[in-house]
Amino acid sequence: MEPSTAQPAPRLVIGGLSFAVFGAIALVLLPGHGHHTTSAPGIVPSINAALNATSALLLVTGWRFVRHGQIARHRACMLTAFVLSALFLVGYLVHHARVGSVPFEGTGLLRRVYFGLLVPHIVLSAVVLPMALTSIWYGWHGDVAAHRRIARWTLPLWLYVSVSGVAVYWMLYRL
């Protein structure tokens, strides 16, 4: 019998990994932590946006594959989307450690729209990590019913995080 997330090991690994990621983000973003310079953002934000956009495309493609019974292709898309999201996270941490937070310069309605996208993006990105890891765990171990239960919620949230990440990038760096 395969272990499930109800057993301590998967929960501890998923929780520990999520906690470690949140800690790394806090170290980079909290005042007085990380190395901040006044250098230009460089290419990292553009790469991160491309990683987010590609992840979103893979999520939709993977969903379509599973709807047509193409499980191996579904798995490949979802695992690749996860790897790209992890690479995004590394780029995000490197960028913020090097450059710091880039303030949004827009005003009025545009500023409200920006923060209206950014705040749920941040909150949901924290929620999606353990959900994605749990979805992957169930799928990897063949617990299809449990995988479907959590993936039904994980997919739209993860998709929102990926797409809103591109929108936030566009508003911050391209407007």
N, C-alpha and C positions, 0 to 999 in steps of 0.2 A: 504494500500500500504506500502510495506517495504521501509525503508530508504535506500538510496544508498550512495556510497562514494562521490557523488557530493554534498551531504548535509554536513553542517559544522561538526556535531558531529563525524561521522566516520573519516573524514579527520583529525580533531583535535586530536582524540584519537590515531590514527595510527601515525600521525606526532609527537605527544607528547611522545608516547611510544618509537618511534624510536630515537627521540632526547635524551630522558633519557638514553637509552642504549648507544648511542654514547658518551654521557657525562661520563657515568660510565667507559667506555673503556678508554676515554681520561684521566680520573683521575688516572687510574692504569698505563697507558703506558707513559704518559708525564714525562719528567725528573723532579725530585723533588716531585713527587706524589706517593702515595702508599707506602707500607712497603716492601722494598727489602732486602733480606738476601742473603747470599752466600750458603744457604742450597741446598742440592741436589734436583732435580726436584721431586723426589718421584713418586707416582703412578698416580697422577692427569693427566699428559699428556697421559698416557696409557688409562685411563678411558675416557678422551676426544676423543681420537682416536676411541675407541670402540663406543662411542656415535655418532660420525660422520659416521662411517662405517654402523652402524645400521640405522641411519637416511637415508643414501643413499639407502640401501636395501629397506627400507619402501617406499621411494619415487618411486623407480622402481616398487615395488609390487603394490602400490596404483595406479600408472599409468596403469599398466596391468589390475587391477580390473575395473577401469573406462572404459577402452577400451572394456571390456566384460559386461558392464552394471551393475556391482556390486557396486552400489553407496554407500551403507552403509559400505562395506569393504574398498572402496576407502577413504571415509571420516575418518574411523578409522585409516588407515595407515597414511594419511596425517597429521591428528591431532597428532598422536603419534610421527611422524617425527618432527613436530614442537616442541612438548614438549621435545624431546631428544635434539633438537638443542638449546632450551632454557637452558636445563641442561648443555649442552656443554658450553654455554656462561657463566653460573655461574662458572663452573669449570675453564674456561679460566681466568676469572677475579680473582678468588681465587689464581690460580697458579701464575699469573703475579704479584699480590699484594704480595705474599709470596716470590717468587723466583726472579721475574724480568724477563727481556728478556734473553733468552738463545741464545748466538751467534752461527751462523752456522760455523763450522770449516772446511768444505770442500773447495777445491780450484779448479781452472781451469774450465773445462766444467761442472763439477758437481755443482760448485757454481752458474754458469749461469742458469743451469736447476732449481736449488733450488729457486733462486730469480725469475726466469721465472714462476714458479708455485705460489710463495708466493705473488708477487705483485698483479696479478689479483685475487687471493684468497681474499686478504684484501679488494680490491676495490669492488669486487662483493659481499662480505659478507655484506658490508654496503648497497648495492643496494637491496639485497635479503630480508632483514628484512621488509621494508615497502611493498615490493611486496608480500611476503608471507602473511603478515597480511591482505593486500587488497584481495588477493585470498581467504583467509579463510573467510573474511567478505562476499564477494559475494556468495561463496558457502553456507555458513551458512544461508544466507538470501534468498537463492533460485534463485538468478539472474544468471542462468546457462550461458547465453550468455556472460555476463561481466566476470564471473568466467573463462570461457574458454579463452577469449581474454587475460587476464592477466596471467593465469596459463600456457598458451602456452610459455610464456617467463620466468615465475618464475621457472618452473620445471627444465629446463636445467641449468639455472644459479645456482639454489639451489643445484642441483646434482653436478655441478662443485665444488662449495664451499665445499660440504661434502667430495667428493672424494679427492680433492686437499688438504684438511685439513689432511686427513689420510696420503697422500704422504709427506706432509711437516713434519708431526710428524715422519714418518719413516726415512726421510732424516736427521732430526735434532737429533733424539734420538737413532736410530738403525743402522746408517751407521758407 
